[in-house]
Amino acid sequence: MPRYIALLRAINVGGRVVKMDRLRALFEELGLSQVKTFIASGNVLFTSSSKSGPALERKIERQLRAALGYEVATFVRTLAEVQQVAAYEPFSAAVTATAYHAIYVSFLREPPSAEARAAVAALCSPTDDFHVQGRELYWLSRVPFSESKVAGPLLERILGMPATSRSVTSVRKLAAKCADASR
């Protein structure tokens, strides 16, 4: 059966606390198997006979809305997709050779339109740089997240769709964890 990763938005932020054992149980109630969580920020590994990421997203979102009482945007990727995201180098060596604070990856449901890509590119500044690759938006921030003029809600407005973000370090650890779990 295919191995998937669900990246959940709004888990354990803003006062909404969900224990990982409860989250695992909610996924198991859907008939998903080999369910594991990674870091308490809404990363869930599982296997499913389903071949449709969008169908899994809808199914998980309905379950979480019913159980938790609020919307949890869900972004499903295959193990191979997460490994590709983790390995991708969105910024040139010259860009990453200069000091920067962090690189974030925003997971999207679909590739952004040309108009949305242009709007994101217009946000580039001495402190922020962006790159879109498929259904992911990479953001290099030269300042701490709290000091940047760019934030998740602004990116979602510009993109015209929900997103959930992780540091590239977390994505790489998740890809390694997934590879270990698949053996």
VEXRO-867962 format. One record per residue (C-alpha): x, y, z; residue in three letters. Coordinates in Angstrom, 1 decimal, always signed. Layout:
BEGIN
+--------+--------+--------+-----+
|      X |      Y |      Z |  aa |
+--------+--------+--------+-----+
|      X |      Y |      Z | ALA |
...
+--------+--------+--------+-----+
END
This chain:
BEGIN
+--------+--------+--------+-----+
|      X |      Y |      Z |  aa |
+--------+--------+--------+-----+
|   +0.0 |   +0.0 |   +0.0 | MET |
|   +1.2 |   +3.5 |   -0.7 | PRO |
|   +2.8 |   +5.5 |   +2.1 | ARG |
|   +1.6 |   +9.1 |   +2.5 | TYR |
|   +2.3 |  +12.1 |   +4.7 | ILE |
|   -0.5 |  +14.5 |   +5.8 | ALA |
|   +0.7 |  +18.0 |   +6.6 | LEU |
|   -1.9 |  +19.7 |   +8.7 | LEU |
|   -2.4 |  +23.4 |   +9.2 | ARG |
|   -3.4 |  +24.8 |  +12.6 | ALA |
|   -2.4 |  +21.9 |  +14.8 | ILE |
|   -1.0 |  +22.9 |  +18.1 | ASN |
|   -0.9 |  +26.6 |  +17.4 | VAL |
|   -3.2 |  +29.5 |  +18.5 | GLY |
|   -4.3 |  +27.6 |  +21.6 | GLY |
|   -5.7 |  +24.6 |  +19.7 | ARG |
|   -3.9 |  +21.7 |  +21.3 | VAL |
|   -4.3 |  +18.2 |  +19.9 | VAL |
|   -2.4 |  +15.3 |  +21.6 | LYS |
|   -0.6 |  +13.2 |  +19.1 | MET |
|   -2.2 |   +9.9 |  +20.4 | ASP |
|   -5.6 |  +11.4 |  +19.7 | ARG |
|   -4.5 |  +12.6 |  +16.2 | LEU |
|   -3.3 |   +9.0 |  +15.5 | ARG |
|   -6.6 |   +7.6 |  +16.7 | ALA |
|   -8.6 |   +9.9 |  +14.4 | LEU |
|   -6.5 |   +8.8 |  +11.4 | PHE |
|   -6.9 |   +5.1 |  +12.3 | GLU |
|  -10.7 |   +5.6 |  +12.6 | GLU |
|  -10.6 |   +6.4 |   +8.9 | LEU |
|   -9.1 |   +3.0 |   +8.2 | GLY |
|   -5.7 |   +4.4 |   +7.6 | LEU |
|   -2.8 |   +2.1 |   +8.8 | SER |
|   +0.7 |   +2.3 |  +10.1 | GLN |
|   -0.2 |   +5.8 |  +11.4 | VAL |
|   +2.7 |   +7.7 |  +13.1 | LYS |
|   +3.1 |  +11.4 |  +14.0 | THR |
|   +6.2 |  +13.4 |  +13.6 | PHE |
|   +6.9 |  +16.5 |  +15.7 | ILE |
|   +3.7 |  +17.8 |  +17.4 | ALA |
|   +3.0 |  +20.2 |  +14.6 | SER |
|   +0.7 |  +18.2 |  +12.4 | GLY |
|   +2.8 |  +15.8 |  +10.4 | ASN |
|   +1.1 |  +12.4 |  +10.1 | VAL |
|   +2.6 |   +9.4 |   +8.2 | LEU |
|   +0.2 |   +6.6 |   +7.1 | PHE |
|   -0.5 |   +4.0 |   +4.5 | THR |
|   -3.7 |   +3.8 |   +2.5 | SER |
|   -5.0 |   +1.8 |   -0.4 | SER |
|   -6.3 |   +5.1 |   -1.9 | SER |
|   -4.5 |   +6.3 |   -4.9 | LYS |
|   -5.9 |   +9.9 |   -4.7 | SER |
|   -4.2 |  +12.5 |   -2.6 | GLY |
|   -7.1 |  +15.0 |   -3.0 | PRO |
|   -9.6 |  +12.3 |   -1.9 | ALA |
|   -7.5 |  +11.6 |   +1.2 | LEU |
|   -7.3 |  +15.3 |   +1.9 | GLU |
|  -11.1 |  +15.7 |   +1.9 | ARG |
|  -11.7 |  +12.6 |   +4.0 | LYS |
|   -9.1 |  +13.7 |   +6.6 | ILE |
|  -10.5 |  +17.3 |   +6.7 | GLU |
|  -14.0 |  +16.0 |   +7.3 | ARG |
|  -12.9 |  +13.8 |  +10.1 | GLN |
|  -10.8 |  +16.4 |  +11.8 | LEU |
|  -13.6 |  +19.1 |  +11.5 | ARG |
|  -16.1 |  +16.7 |  +13.1 | ALA |
|  -13.8 |  +15.6 |  +15.9 | ALA |
|  -12.0 |  +18.9 |  +16.7 | LEU |
|  -14.7 |  +21.4 |  +15.9 | GLY |
|  -12.6 |  +23.6 |  +13.5 | TYR |
|  -11.2 |  +23.5 |  +10.0 | GLU |
|   -7.8 |  +21.8 |   +9.5 | VAL |
|   -6.5 |  +22.3 |   +6.0 | ALA |
|   -4.8 |  +19.1 |   +5.0 | THR |
|   -2.1 |  +18.6 |   +2.4 | PHE |
|   -1.2 |  +15.0 |   +1.4 | VAL |
|   +2.0 |  +14.0 |   -0.3 | ARG |
|   +3.5 |  +10.7 |   -1.1 | THR |
|   +6.8 |   +9.6 |   +0.4 | LEU |
|   +8.5 |  +10.2 |   -3.0 | ALA |
|   +7.0 |  +13.7 |   -3.2 | GLU |
|   +8.3 |  +14.6 |   +0.3 | VAL |
|  +11.7 |  +13.3 |   -0.5 | GLN |
|  +11.8 |  +15.4 |   -3.7 | GLN |
|  +10.7 |  +18.5 |   -1.8 | VAL |
|  +13.5 |  +17.8 |   +0.8 | ALA |
|  +16.2 |  +17.3 |   -1.8 | ALA |
|  +15.2 |  +20.3 |   -3.9 | TYR |
|  +17.6 |  +23.3 |   -3.8 | GLU |
|  +15.4 |  +26.3 |   -4.6 | PRO |
|  +18.1 |  +29.0 |   -4.2 | PHE |
|  +21.5 |  +29.2 |   -5.8 | SER |
|  +24.7 |  +28.6 |   -3.9 | ALA |
|  +25.4 |  +32.4 |   -4.2 | ALA |
|  +22.1 |  +33.2 |   -2.5 | VAL |
|  +22.6 |  +30.7 |   +0.3 | THR |
|  +26.2 |  +31.6 |   +0.8 | ALA |
|  +25.1 |  +34.9 |   +2.3 | THR |
|  +23.7 |  +34.9 |   +5.8 | ALA |
|  +20.1 |  +33.9 |   +6.2 | TYR |
|  +17.8 |  +32.9 |   +9.0 | HIS |
|  +15.8 |  +30.0 |   +7.6 | ALA |
|  +14.2 |  +28.5 |   +4.5 | ILE |
|  +10.5 |  +27.5 |   +4.8 | TYR |
|   +8.4 |  +25.3 |   +2.5 | VAL |
|   +4.8 |  +26.1 |   +2.1 | SER |
|   +2.7 |  +23.2 |   +0.9 | PHE |
|   -0.2 |  +24.0 |   -1.5 | LEU |
|   -3.0 |  +22.0 |   -3.0 | ARG |
|   -2.1 |  +22.9 |   -6.6 | GLU |
|   +0.5 |  +24.9 |   -8.4 | PRO |
|   -0.1 |  +28.6 |   -8.2 | PRO |
|   -1.3 |  +30.5 |  -11.2 | SER |
|   +1.1 |  +32.6 |  -13.2 | ALA |
|   -0.6 |  +35.7 |  -11.7 | GLU |
|   -0.1 |  +34.4 |   -8.2 | ALA |
|   +3.6 |  +33.5 |   -8.9 | ARG |
|   +4.2 |  +37.0 |  -10.2 | ALA |
|   +2.6 |  +38.5 |   -7.0 | ALA |
|   +4.8 |  +36.3 |   -4.8 | VAL |
|   +7.9 |  +37.3 |   -6.8 | ALA |
|   +7.0 |  +40.9 |   -6.2 | ALA |
|   +7.4 |  +40.2 |   -2.4 | LEU |
|  +11.1 |  +39.6 |   -2.9 | CYS |
|  +13.2 |  +42.0 |   -0.9 | SER |
|  +16.6 |  +42.3 |   +0.8 | PRO |
|  +15.1 |  +40.2 |   +3.6 | THR |
|  +12.9 |  +37.7 |   +1.8 | ASP |
|  +13.3 |  +35.6 |   -1.4 | ASP |
|  +10.8 |  +33.2 |   -2.9 | PHE |
|  +10.7 |  +30.4 |   -5.4 | HIS |
|   +7.8 |  +28.3 |   -6.6 | VAL |
|   +8.3 |  +24.7 |   -7.6 | GLN |
|   +5.2 |  +22.7 |   -8.5 | GLY |
|   +2.9 |  +22.6 |   -5.4 | ARG |
|   +5.5 |  +24.1 |   -3.1 | GLU |
|   +6.5 |  +27.6 |   -2.3 | LEU |
|  +10.1 |  +28.0 |   -0.9 | TYR |
|  +10.8 |  +31.1 |   +1.2 | TRP |
|  +14.2 |  +32.2 |   +2.2 | LEU |
|  +14.0 |  +34.6 |   +5.1 | SER |
|  +17.1 |  +36.5 |   +6.3 | ARG |
|  +15.4 |  +37.6 |   +9.5 | VAL |
|  +13.5 |  +35.6 |  +12.1 | PRO |
|   +9.9 |  +34.8 |  +11.1 | PHE |
|   +8.5 |  +37.2 |  +13.7 | SER |
|  +10.5 |  +40.1 |  +12.2 | GLU |
|   +9.5 |  +39.5 |   +8.6 | SER |
|   +6.9 |  +41.6 |   +6.9 | LYS |
|   +5.7 |  +38.4 |   +5.1 | VAL |
|   +3.6 |  +35.9 |   +7.0 | ALA |
|   +1.4 |  +32.9 |   +6.2 | GLY |
|   -1.9 |  +34.8 |   +5.9 | PRO |
|   -0.4 |  +37.3 |   +3.4 | LEU |
|   +1.0 |  +34.4 |   +1.3 | LEU |
|   -2.3 |  +32.6 |   +1.3 | GLU |
|   -4.1 |  +35.8 |   +0.2 | ARG |
|   -1.6 |  +36.4 |   -2.6 | ILE |
|   -1.7 |  +32.7 |   -3.7 | LEU |
|   -5.5 |  +32.6 |   -3.4 | GLY |
|   -5.4 |  +29.2 |   -1.6 | MET |
|   -4.6 |  +27.7 |   +1.8 | PRO |
|   -1.1 |  +26.6 |   +2.7 | ALA |
|   +0.9 |  +25.1 |   +5.6 | THR |
|   +4.5 |  +25.8 |   +6.2 | SER |
|   +7.4 |  +23.9 |   +7.6 | ARG |
|  +11.1 |  +24.8 |   +7.9 | SER |
|  +13.2 |  +23.0 |   +5.3 | VAL |
|  +15.1 |  +21.4 |   +8.2 | THR |
|  +11.8 |  +19.8 |   +9.5 | SER |
|  +10.9 |  +18.7 |   +5.9 | VAL |
|  +14.3 |  +17.0 |   +5.6 | ARG |
|  +13.9 |  +15.3 |   +8.9 | LYS |
|  +10.4 |  +14.2 |   +7.9 | LEU |
|  +11.7 |  +12.8 |   +4.6 | ALA |
|  +14.4 |  +10.8 |   +6.5 | ALA |
|  +11.8 |   +9.6 |   +9.0 | LYS |
|   +9.6 |   +8.5 |   +6.2 | CYS |
|  +12.4 |   +6.6 |   +4.5 | ALA |
|  +13.3 |   +4.8 |   +7.8 | ASP |
|   +9.6 |   +3.9 |   +8.3 | ALA |
|   +9.2 |   +2.5 |   +4.8 | SER |
|  +12.0 |   -0.1 |   +5.4 | ARG |
+--------+--------+--------+-----+
END
